[in-house]
Amino acid sequence: MINIGIVGYGYWGPNLVRNFAELPGANIAAVSDLDSDKLATVQRRYPAVRTTNDFRSLLNDPDIDAIAIATPVNTHFDLALASLRAGKHVWLEKPMTENSAQARQLIDEAEQRNRVLLVDHTFIYTGAVAKMGEIIKSGDLGRVYYYDSIRVNLGLFQRDVSVISDLAVHDFSILDHLLGEHPVAVTASGTNHFPGTPENLAYVTLFYESGSIAHANVSWLAPVKVRQILVGGSKKMITYDDLEPSEKIKVYDKGVSFTDDPKKIQEMRVGYRTGDMWAPKLAVTEALRVEGEHFIDCIENNKTPKTDGHLGLRVVELIEAANQSMRHKGETVYIHQSRGRAS
């Protein structure tokens, strides 16, 4: 049984508490938050769980094996570093840290102490993204030409991070999983419509050595919530609508072909192919539960998480590059490959 302490009971913390409370092999030993009213809610819902305003009491408890951190990103580094130094395994909300230097230090600390460091990029554990990855890796899509995403809604406005850190971060982790390569360059444009606040709308483009290109449109200013992705390949194409209750993934046997046949030089050199559409069956287990089971398995069997610190670092590097480009009116920012390759 892995005893877990959870830090932060704000937006995401209740989901962590609920999932770990229902997970075989896990036990919630304590929840820490600075807000006493939130802790009172925990006590009403989970009377057996100890609550505290003092995060350090979790570190000093020898019975706690792991710390799950669901707090604002500007606190991630200090809390995670203290947890690792106390000998705890760490579950860390996305984005991993405010900057790549902090992320590298956490990776080094976890590796030196042989502790599991999992970064909560939840989409990697969804049935939809897993199926997309299977289709791409099987070669059914052919060469991946492009990835196009729209991820918009009205709010929630963040005070400490831009919309790129809040929403595009999902596309960065999904792309890392699907393509298995790191971008070589990034451009981004965006703006903040309310002075003194982070950017609330952005358009990000990622360029890959393989020739693939990815684009993400993210915004907190849309009148409707949209979560859609298109992936175009040389053989087939995929659409993903996360808000669709069923058939979230659809695979289209559609595409284009070119010919250099001299006999057809007078004809149109582009041919269009239209075939069937099919919606593959997806795993329906909640992604957070799948991720929780994976975290426990990694601790018990000394495994490396799918969303480890190296993935977290690669995503933070992309956030840094995109923010830099956006604040310089869309200039191209080139990316250097970090330790730990995309999987």
C-alpha positions, 0 to 999 in steps of 0.5 A: 500500500502506497501512502500518499500526501496531497498538497493543494485542494483547489481546482485539481486537488479534489480530483486527485483525492477522489481518484487516489481514494478509490484506487487499490494499492493507494491510501490518502494519508493526508491533505495539506492546504493553506485554506482552512475552509478547503480542509474542512471540505476534505474532512467532511468528504473523507473523515479518515484523512488527516488535514493540515495547513503545514506542508512540512508535516507531510515531509516529516511523516515517515509513513508517507511514501509519495507527495502529489502537488496540485498548487500554482506553478510558481510553487511547484519547484520548491514543493517538489524539491523539498519532497524529493529531498525528504525521500518522497516520490513526487506527482507534479501538476503540469506545467512542471516548473516555471522554467527549464533550469528548475525542471532540470534540477528536479530531474537530477534530484529524482535520479540521484535519490532513485525517486519516481517523478511523474508530471501530470500530463493527463491527456497522455493517459486518455483512450483517445490519445493512446489510440491516436498514438497506436494508429500513427506508430502502426504506419496506417496514417503514413507520413504525418504532414500536420497537426492542427488544434483548437483549444478555446473557451471562456476563462478560466483566466490565470493570474500567473501564467499565459494561455500557452502554459494553461492550454497549449501545454496539452498540445505540447505533451500530446505532440511529444507522444504522437510524433516521438520527436522534439520541434526544432523551431517555434513561432507564436503570436498572441496578446493580452487584452487586459493590461497587467495580465498574462496573454489570453489568446495565442497562435503557436506553430511548431516545426519538426526536422521530419517536415511535420508542422503543428499549429495550436489555437488557444484562447480564454476569450471564446464564447464556446468551449472547443477541443478539436484536433486534426492530424493529417497523414499521407495515407489517412487522417484523424479527427479528435473531438474531446467533447464528443460523448462517443466516437471521439476519434474518427479515421478518414481514408482521405488524402491527396497524391501527386504524379510526375508521369510525363504522360499526365503532364498535361493533366492535373498532377494532384489526385484526391482520394476519398474512402471510408471513415471509421471510429475505433473503440476507445478505452473508457477508464478515466484517464486520471485513474489510469495515470494513478495506477501507473504512478503506483506501479512505477513506485512499486516496481521501480519503473519510469513513468510515461510522463516523466521529468524529461517529458515535463522538461521538454514541454517547459522548454516549448512553453519558454520558446513560445512565450519568447516568440510571442513577446517578440512579435512572432520571431522564430525561436530555435530549440536545442534537444534536451537530455531524454528523448521523446518517446 
